[in-house]
Amino acid sequence: MLELRDLHVFYGNIRAVNGASLRVETGELVAIIGSNGAGKSTTLKSISGLLRPRSGAIVYDGRDISNESTDRIVALGISHCPEGRHIFGRLTVRENLILGGVQRPAAEARRDIELVEDTFPRLRDRMKQAGGTLSGGEQQMLAIARALMSKPRLLLLDEPSLGLAPIMVEHIFEVIEGLKRQGLTILLVEQNVHHALDAADRAYVMETGRITFEGAADSLRHDPRIEQSYFGL
């Protein structure tokens, strides 16, 4: 479904992604793990059109989307749930969800709010509540739910566990694994390596803008280099 080919992305003169190549097959959950500043979030922003690569290619369903506009990328079936959630705090939960489906016919988007409520029952009783008054975990649920409102085929998730209590992290990953079971293709950026590798089919390790390791999640979990760098073993 998705392939990055020798991707290079800069912030001004600073190279943030340095020749990254990866692939995501239909129905997979693929994780990108690595430390802060490794280039993981920049990679997702490039896929969703928020940043333009200096060189290389982003190929989605056989089509190079490297220079497509963000709204066109969403229309093609890619949705991005960003790091930090970035919900609209003054708008209600329902209004946030409606904006997530803004490219779709209004009647369809409103009907899908009921499906979102089934996936995120905590939001059902908060539809008229301002997004900014939700707890951190509820805001993360809202951010994921809003991304789903565009009916994506590929969901980009950036640090969904960031800043959440352990019990809420468990719940968020239960939701993510449930979405995968429903057939949604997911590219996940996550610093919580344990949870990322437990959920993923395959994973890539990114360090200073480069992909340094890749493989099946199970094999990476037991790779001595990964254990030493990320599990402290």
C-alpha positions in Angstrom: 0.0 0.0 0.0 2.8 2.4 0.9 6.4 2.6 0.0 9.1 5.2 0.9 12.1 5.2 -1.4 15.3 6.9 -0.3 13.4 9.7 1.4 15.3 12.9 2.4 13.6 15.6 4.4 15.0 18.9 5.7 14.1 21.6 8.1 16.0 24.5 6.4 19.5 23.2 6.2 19.0 20.5 8.8 18.5 17.0 7.5 15.8 15.3 9.5 15.3 12.2 7.4 18.3 10.7 5.6 17.6 8.2 2.9 14.7 6.3 4.7 13.1 3.5 2.8 10.2 1.4 4.2 7.0 -0.4 3.1 3.6 -1.0 4.5 1.5 -3.9 3.1 -2.3 -3.8 3.1 -3.7 -4.9 6.4 -0.4 -4.6 8.3 0.4 -2.7 11.5 3.9 -1.4 11.0 5.8 0.4 13.7 8.6 3.0 13.5 10.5 3.1 16.8 13.4 5.2 18.0 14.5 7.9 20.3 13.4 11.6 20.3 14.7 13.5 17.3 15.2 10.3 15.2 13.0 11.6 12.4 10.0 9.5 13.0 7.4 12.2 13.2 9.0 14.0 10.3 8.5 10.8 8.2 4.8 10.8 9.0 4.4 14.5 8.2 6.0 13.9 4.8 3.6 11.1 4.0 0.6 13.3 4.9 1.9 16.3 2.9 2.7 18.5 5.9 6.3 18.5 4.8 7.8 18.2 1.3 10.7 15.8 0.8 13.9 17.2 -0.7 14.3 14.0 -2.7 13.1 10.4 -2.8 9.6 9.2 -3.4 6.4 8.4 -1.4 4.4 5.9 -3.3 0.8 5.1 -2.2 -1.1 2.4 -4.1 1.5 2.7 -6.9 1.1 6.4 -7.2 3.8 9.0 -6.3 2.2 11.4 -3.8 5.4 13.2 -2.8 4.0 16.5 -4.2 0.3 16.1 -3.6 -1.5 18.6 -1.4 -2.6 17.4 2.1 -6.3 17.6 1.3 -5.7 15.4 -1.8 -3.8 12.9 0.3 -6.7 12.7 2.8 -9.1 12.2 -0.2 -6.9 9.3 -1.4 -7.4 7.5 1.9 -4.6 8.5 4.3 -5.4 10.1 7.6 -2.8 11.4 10.2 -3.4 11.5 13.9 -0.6 13.8 15.0 1.7 13.8 18.0 0.2 16.0 20.7 -3.4 15.3 19.5 -4.1 18.9 18.2 -7.8 18.7 18.8 -9.9 21.9 18.6 -10.2 22.6 22.3 -13.0 25.1 22.1 -15.2 23.0 19.9 -17.3 20.1 21.2 -16.4 16.5 20.7 -19.1 16.2 18.1 -17.8 19.3 16.2 -14.3 17.9 16.2 -15.6 14.6 14.7 -17.6 16.4 12.0 -14.5 18.4 11.0 -12.6 15.1 10.7 -15.1 14.1 8.0 -15.3 17.5 6.3 -14.4 16.1 2.9 -17.2 13.6 2.9 -20.9 14.2 2.4 -22.3 15.7 5.6 -25.0 13.1 6.1 -22.5 10.2 5.8 -20.1 11.8 8.2 -22.9 12.3 10.8 -24.0 8.7 10.5 -20.4 7.6 11.1 -20.3 9.4 14.4 -22.4 6.5 15.7 -19.8 4.0 14.6 -17.1 6.1 16.3 -19.2 6.0 19.5 -19.2 2.2 19.4 -15.3 2.2 19.2 -14.9 4.9 21.8 -17.8 4.6 24.2 -16.2 7.1 26.6 -16.9 9.8 24.0 -20.6 9.0 23.7 -21.6 10.9 26.8 -19.2 13.8 26.0 -20.4 14.8 22.6 -21.5 18.2 23.7 -18.5 18.8 25.9 -15.6 21.0 24.8 -12.7 19.0 23.6 -10.3 21.0 25.8 -12.0 19.9 28.9 -11.5 16.2 28.3 -8.8 14.2 30.1 -5.5 13.5 28.3 -6.6 9.9 27.4 -10.0 11.1 26.2 -8.4 13.7 24.0 -6.2 11.0 22.5 -9.4 8.9 21.8 -10.9 12.0 20.2 -7.9 12.6 18.1 -7.9 9.0 16.8 -11.7 9.1 16.3 -11.4 12.3 14.3 -8.8 10.8 12.1 -11.1 7.8 11.4 -13.9 10.1 10.3 -12.3 10.5 6.9 -12.7 6.7 6.4 -9.0 6.1 5.7 -7.5 3.0 4.3 -4.1 3.9 5.9 -4.0 5.5 9.4 -0.8 7.3 10.5 -0.5 7.3 14.3 2.1 9.5 15.9 2.9 8.8 19.6 -0.6 7.9 20.7 0.6 6.9 24.2 2.6 10.1 24.9 1.9 11.6 28.3 -0.8 9.1 29.3 -1.2 7.1 32.5 -0.3 3.4 32.1 -3.9 2.2 32.3 -4.9 4.6 29.6 -1.9 3.5 27.4 -3.2 -0.1 27.7 -6.7 1.0 26.6 -5.4 3.0 23.6 -3.4 0.1 22.4 -6.4 -2.2 22.8 -8.2 0.2 20.5 -5.4 0.3 18.0 -5.2 -3.5 17.9 -9.0 -3.6 17.4 -8.7 -1.3 14.4 -6.1 -3.6 12.9 -8.4 -6.6 13.4 -11.1 -4.7 11.5 -8.7 -4.6 8.5 -7.3 -1.0 8.8 -3.7 -0.6 7.7 -1.7 1.4 10.3 1.7 3.0 10.4 2.6 3.7 14.0 5.3 5.9 15.4 5.8 5.1 19.1 8.5 5.5 21.8 6.9 2.9 24.0 8.8 0.1 22.4 7.2 -2.7 24.4 3.7 -1.8 23.3 4.7 -0.9 19.7 6.4 -4.3 19.1 3.5 -6.2 20.9 1.0 -4.6 18.5 3.0 -4.6 15.2 3.5 -7.1 12.5 6.8 -5.6 11.4 8.9 -2.7 12.7 11.6 -0.3 11.6 14.2 1.3 13.9 15.1 4.9 13.1 18.2 6.6 14.4 19.3 10.1 13.3 17.1 10.1 10.3 18.2 6.6 9.0 16.5 3.2 9.2 19.0 1.1 11.0 17.1 -2.1 11.7 14.0 -3.7 10.3 12.2 -7.0 10.6 9.3 -8.9 12.1 8.3 -7.4 15.4 8.9 -10.6 17.3 12.4 -11.0 16.0 13.3 -7.3 16.8 11.9 -7.7 20.3 14.5 -10.4 20.9 17.4 -8.8 19.0 20.3 -8.2 21.4 20.9 -4.7 19.8 17.3 -3.7 20.4 17.2 -5.1 23.9 20.4 -3.2 24.9 19.3 0.1 23.3 15.6 0.2 24.2 14.9 -2.4 26.9 18.0 -1.8 29.0 19.0 -5.5 29.0 
